[in-house]
């Protein structure tokens, strides 16, 4: 059953490890967020340094409530925590989940990290969990995030108007994307090709 398989696990390749998020990652996440002062960006969910523990606790509460599965992103060579990501809005009745709350230290942006993480997460979602659809959502003004999602090969589903509140109190529109199980084999080949070209 889809819901029974969604539990903490470690996903990895040769360079990146996604491990179950825990309070042990607090200091590592603080340091990652400080690389670029990422919490100052109004269109992201990166926690302010003093809110890092609460950020982790909220993610773990989401897991206990059955709608999230959070990860710390770790660079294998250095052992550094370089960001975070998670499955969220897990809908067991239709075998759908979304990938989000994703952020990386500034020095790791526009590198192999995002493509690697997405390939790991989608492989697990489609090939182990049996997901039918994997989705993404992002702020209508987060153009970098939109480009990154589209680069993965996800389809743009539409825009939810007046959908959520930003940290500064303004209300955002949300851009929705998805990949279906039927599209996954081609998307997986595409991501593998991107990573192979990046390694050259």
C-alpha positions in Angstrom: 0.0 0.0 0.0 1.2 3.5 -0.9 0.6 4.9 2.6 2.4 2.1 4.4 5.6 2.6 2.4 6.0 6.3 3.2 8.4 6.2 6.2 11.8 7.7 7.0 14.5 6.4 4.7 17.9 7.4 3.3 18.3 8.0 -0.4 21.7 8.5 -2.0 24.0 8.4 -5.0 27.8 8.9 -5.2 27.7 12.6 -4.2 24.5 13.4 -2.4 22.6 11.8 0.5 19.1 12.5 1.6 18.6 11.4 5.2 15.6 11.7 7.5 15.5 15.2 8.9 16.0 15.4 12.7 16.9 17.9 15.4 20.5 16.7 14.9 20.6 18.7 11.7 19.7 22.0 13.3 23.3 23.5 13.3 24.0 22.2 9.8 20.8 23.8 8.5 21.6 27.1 10.2 25.0 27.2 8.5 23.5 26.3 5.1 20.9 29.0 5.3 23.6 31.6 6.3 25.3 30.9 3.0 23.4 33.6 1.1 21.2 34.7 4.0 18.5 32.7 2.3 15.8 33.5 4.9 15.8 37.1 3.6 14.2 36.0 0.4 10.5 36.7 0.6 9.6 33.9 -1.9 11.2 31.0 -0.1 10.5 28.9 3.1 14.1 29.0 4.5 13.9 29.5 8.3 15.6 32.4 10.0 18.5 31.1 12.1 16.6 31.4 15.5 13.6 29.6 13.9 15.6 26.5 12.6 14.6 24.2 15.5 10.9 25.2 15.1 11.2 24.6 11.3 12.5 21.1 12.0 9.8 20.4 14.6 7.1 21.5 12.2 8.4 19.2 9.5 8.5 16.3 11.9 4.9 17.1 13.1 3.9 17.0 9.4 5.4 13.5 9.2 3.5 12.4 12.4 0.3 13.7 10.9 0.9 11.7 7.7 1.3 14.4 5.1 5.1 15.1 5.0 8.4 13.2 4.8 11.3 15.6 5.4 14.9 15.2 4.5 18.3 16.9 5.1 20.5 17.2 2.0 24.1 16.1 2.8 27.2 16.5 0.6 28.8 13.1 0.9 32.4 14.2 0.4 32.4 16.8 3.1 29.6 15.5 5.3 28.1 19.0 5.3 24.3 19.6 5.5 23.7 21.8 2.5 19.9 22.1 2.5 16.6 20.5 3.0 13.7 19.1 1.0 10.6 16.9 1.6 7.6 15.1 0.3 4.5 17.0 1.3 0.7 17.1 0.6 0.8 13.3 0.5 -2.6 12.1 -0.7 -2.8 8.4 -0.1 -6.2 7.9 -1.7 -4.9 8.9 -5.1 -1.2 7.9 -4.6 -0.1 11.5 -5.2 2.6 13.5 -3.4 4.5 16.8 -3.9 8.2 17.6 -3.6 8.9 21.0 -2.0 10.2 23.1 0.9 13.5 22.7 -1.1 16.4 24.9 -0.6 20.2 24.7 -0.7 23.1 26.8 0.5 23.9 29.5 -2.1 27.2 27.9 -3.1 25.4 24.7 -4.2 22.8 26.4 -6.3 23.0 25.9 -10.1 25.1 22.8 -9.5 24.3 19.1 -9.8 22.6 19.1 -6.4 19.0 19.9 -7.4 18.9 17.5 -10.3 20.4 14.8 -8.2 17.9 15.3 -5.3 15.0 15.3 -7.7 16.1 12.1 -9.4 16.5 10.4 -6.0 13.1 11.6 -4.8 11.2 10.8 -8.0 12.9 7.4 -8.3 11.8 6.5 -4.8 8.3 8.0 -5.3 7.5 6.2 -8.5 9.5 3.0 -8.2 9.2 2.2 -4.5 6.2 4.0 -3.2 4.1 3.5 -6.4 3.1 7.1 -6.8 0.8 8.0 -9.7 1.6 11.7 -9.7 4.5 13.8 -8.3 3.8 17.5 -8.1 5.5 20.8 -7.3 4.2 24.2 -6.4 6.1 27.5 -6.3 5.6 31.3 -5.9 4.5 33.1 -9.1 7.5 35.4 -8.6 10.0 32.7 -7.9 11.2 32.5 -11.5 14.4 30.6 -10.7 12.3 27.9 -9.1 10.0 27.7 -12.1 12.9 27.4 -14.4 14.5 24.7 -12.3 11.2 22.7 -12.2 10.7 23.0 -15.9 14.3 22.0 -16.5 13.4 18.7 -14.8 10.7 18.1 -17.5 7.7 18.6 -15.3 4.5 19.9 -16.9 3.0 23.2 -15.9 -0.6 22.5 -14.7 -1.8 26.0 -14.0 -1.9 28.8 -11.5 -3.9 28.9 -8.2 -4.8 32.6 -7.7 -4.6 34.2 -4.2 -3.5 30.8 -2.9 -1.0 31.4 0.0 0.5 34.0 2.2 4.2 34.9 2.0 6.4 35.6 5.1 6.0 39.3 4.5 2.2 39.1 4.7 1.5 39.5 1.0 -0.6 37.0 -0.8 0.9 35.0 -3.6 -0.4 33.1 -6.6 1.0 29.5 -6.8 2.3 27.9 -10.0 1.6 24.1 -10.1 3.6 21.4 -11.9 3.5 17.7 -12.1 5.0 14.5 -13.6 2.9 11.3 -14.0 4.0 7.7 -13.6 3.6 7.2 -17.3 6.0 10.1 -18.0 8.6 9.0 -15.5 10.8 6.7 -17.6 11.4 9.5 -20.1 12.0 12.0 -17.4 14.4 9.7 -15.6 16.4 9.3 -18.8 16.4 13.1 -19.2 17.7 13.6 -15.6 20.4 11.0 -16.0 21.5 12.7 -19.2 21.7 16.1 -17.5 23.8 14.7 -14.7 26.1 12.8 -17.1 26.7 16.0 -19.0 27.3 18.0 -15.8 29.9 15.5 -14.8 32.0 15.9 -17.9 
